[in-house]
Amino acid sequence: METIVAIATAVGRGGLGVVRVSGDRSAFIAMAILGFKPKPRHAYYKSFKDISGDAIDKGIALFFSKPYSFTGEDVFELQGHGGPVVLDMIMQRCIALGARSARPGEFSERAFLNDKIDLTQAEAIADLINAESEAAARCALQSLQGLFSNKIQLLLDKLIYLRVHIESSIDFSEEEIDCLSDGKVKIMLNDLKSSIATVLQEAKQGAIIREGMNVVIIGRPNVGKSSLLNALAGNNYAIVTDIAGTTRDALKEHIHIGGMPIHIIDTAGLRYALDEVERIGIERTWLEINHADRVLLIMDSSTREDDPETLLNAIYSEQGLQKQACSLIENKRLTVIRNKADLSAESIGFNDQKDYPTITMSAKYNKGVEMLRNHLKCVMGYNSLSEGKFLARRRHIEALETAQQAILVGESQLLGTTGDELLAEDLRVAQQALSEITGKFSADDLLGEIFGSFCIGK
């Protein structure tokens, strides 16, 4: 395999810069640059020499022989000063000695291909680098250390054991081995089903910590949408006036609630607008609603408008749209905020007795805001403790859901006359879905998509 080289530290100037080499020519490159063959896993403070023997820089040199390295190949690393010109000179020297520039993520990809890490651990490297909160960083580290991989492997062990049990009755049917009638299969299947449900719930939690959730604030003009954004963010990001139509475009802010990233979108007030700019802003509001994890419908508690479904349908009608109010309620994505309690007789509080939760509050005076924060954490199943948690991606959740569905279908086959063959096939589908998570069965285009999103040098 070709020898690759890359600058492993961030672009720009810094006190320290790292150039990393991996591949069969690493030892040769090390000897040419240092003037001697370094011992594996020893640090040397030496000059880094060019083709004429003159020093390019001076710093720490490290050599790791295969397979005892991150990539599983010979690895040579130079830690010098972090000037871009100096680092580029070192890199060009390595290229002249037979290396080529690494693609983004190629070091981690080689570690995966050489069985040093699995796919979830490789993804955790990128997640650790890109973590936007302390909770995300801690969970990414636990994924990198194999927490998520171990959970998937336990599921696979249970599934494979069950497959062996089922397929033995198929392969040795002449021996009259009936595994389906002894009740053991049912017990093992229930245990597997429960275990997958648990890991799936943990994965959804991990996706929340990694990606955050999109919360869209909607409502009529001047009901306090921008005030609510400012209250949640703890700052005056949005302009607040008594003039209807002040907010013309979606205003997005990224905040953290108890370590969970929240992407809050304040939208233009929903009404029939003659102004072209305001009308475009309202159109963008509908786009944000379609992509929201949670929609906060703000209502003025000091007015007579008190039914959110009637209000939404009236808004949809004004815009010439189909009646869609029920979809937000049925999909459990709607929370009603009865704002301006300081101007009405309503008490600050929370009510979940209807099909949609309702919070009565005063964003202007910061009353009930903490109640809303706790509600947002609750609806996303968030727990601030990161111990025992891992980060997850959308593809992990889809794979777990595929495995779960296959198990449920297989369970229904137990009552059929040919239940053993059908159940065996469903278990095979579940096993393949789980194996895709760790990369035991992965398409090349998936690997290209994952590693192509990495930094160069990782």
Number of C-alpha atoms within 10 A of each C-alpha: 9 12 22 24 30 29 24 20 20 15 11 10 14 12 8 14 22 22 21 23 32 31 22 18 20 27 22 15 22 24 12 19 25 19 14 11 14 18 13 17 13 11 14 15 14 17 19 24 18 18 12 6 13 11 14 17 18 15 17 17 24 19 24 23 19 16 13 14 18 19 24 22 23 22 28 25 22 28 21 24 19 19 15 16 12 15 26 14 14 25 23 17 20 28 18 12 18 15 23 17 18 20 18 18 21 24 29 25 25 19 19 22 15 15 12 18 24 22 24 26 24 24 23 27 19 20 23 21 13 14 19 18 18 13 24 28 22 19 28 32 20 22 27 25 16 18 19 27 21 13 14 20 14 14 20 18 14 16 23 15 11 19 20 12 18 22 17 16 18 18 10 11 11 8 10 9 14 15 17 16 10 9 9 13 18 15 11 16 19 15 15 21 20 13 17 22 16 11 17 20 14 20 22 21 20 27 20 22 31 26 19 22 21 20 22 28 29 29 25 20 22 20 24 27 30 29 25 23 23 21 20 22 18 11 10 13 15 19 10 15 13 10 9 13 22 17 23 18 21 18 17 17 16 13 17 15 16 15 19 25 21 22 19 23 26 28 27 30 28 23 19 15 16 8 9 9 12 21 21 14 20 26 15 16 23 17 10 21 21 12 12 20 18 23 24 22 22 25 27 23 22 17 11 8 11 13 10 21 15 12 17 21 17 16 19 19 14 13 16 10 11 9 14 13 18 13 11 18 17 11 10 16 18 24 25 20 30 25 29 25 22 17 12 13 10 15 13 18 15 16 11 10 8 7 11 17 17 20 23 26 27 26 24 17 13 15 19 20 20 14 15 20 14 13 17 19 18 11 13 16 13 20 14 12 10 18 10 12 23 30 33 28 19 12 11 21 20 15 20 23 18 18 25 23 16 21 25 17 15 22 20 12 18 18 11 10 9 10 17 23 16 18 24 20 16 21 25 17 17 23 24 17 24 26 19 19 24 23 19 13 13 15 10 9 8 12 14 14 10 16 22 15 12 23 17 20 23 22
